[in-house]
Amino acid sequence: MSELFASGRAIDLIILLLLSEGSGLILYHRRTGRGLPPGQFIGFLAAGLFLLLALRAALTDTHWLWIWLALSGALIAHLVDLALRWPRR
């Protein structure tokens, strides 16, 4: 089990699940017109994806610059998501 995390493969599986969930939600909305429109959850999923990439980089002892870039991507995705959800006057 420790090798699964040390190699980053556990995070790869979680990323695959996250991308599958996003794809499923988009397909469901396009086919049925029900559920959340993609614009309401893409930012949220993107922030989570960047955090998972940062975790994977840290677990696999990747250069700190890649970790910083992934964390910066998570921050930007989070701020964009907040801006889109913030109530307007």
N, C-alpha and C positions, 0 to 999 in steps of 0.2 A: 504494500500500500504506500509506503514512503517513497518508493521509486516512482509510483504513479504521479505523486505531487512534485517530487524533485525534478522529474523530467519535463514537467509542464503539461503532461498529457491529460491530467484531470481537468485543468483549466481549458484545454482544447475541447474536451467533451462538453463542458459548461458553455463555452462560446458557441459550439455547434447547436446546443439546445436553445440558446438565446436567439440565434439567427433563424432557427426553425420556427420558434414561437413568433418572431416578427413576420416571417414569410407567411405563416398560417393566418395570422391576424389580417394581413393585407389581402390575401386571397379570399378570406371569408367576407371581408368588407366589400371587395369588388364584386363578388358573386351574389351576395345577398343584399347589399346596401345597409346591413345592420352591423352593430359593433362600433368600435371606435374608428374614426377616420385615421389614416396613417399619420397625418400631421400632429395628432394628439399624443402619439406615443413614440415616434421615431427619435425625438430628442432624448427621451428617458432611456430608451434602449441603447442609443449611441453612448450616453454617459456610462451606462453599465458595461458596455463593450470595452470602452477605453480603460475603465477601472480593472476589468479582467485582464486586459493586455498588460497593464502595469504590474499586476500581481504575477502574471506569468513571467514577465521579464525579471522581476525580483527573485522569484523562485529558481529560475534557471541561471542566475548570476550574470545577467546581461549588463552591459555597460549602463551606467547611471543615466546617460543622456536619453536612452530609449525609454527608461522609466519616467523621466521628467516629461518627455514628449507625450507619452500616454496619459499621464496625470493632467497635463495641460489640455489635451484633447477632451478629457472628461470634464474639466472645468468649463471649457468653452461650450460643450454640448449641454451641460447643466444650465449655464447662463442663458443660452438661446432658448432652451425649454422653458425656463422661468419667464423670459421676456414674452414668449408666445402665449403663456398661460395667464400672465398678469392682467387683471381686469383693466379695461380702458374706460375713461370717463365719457 
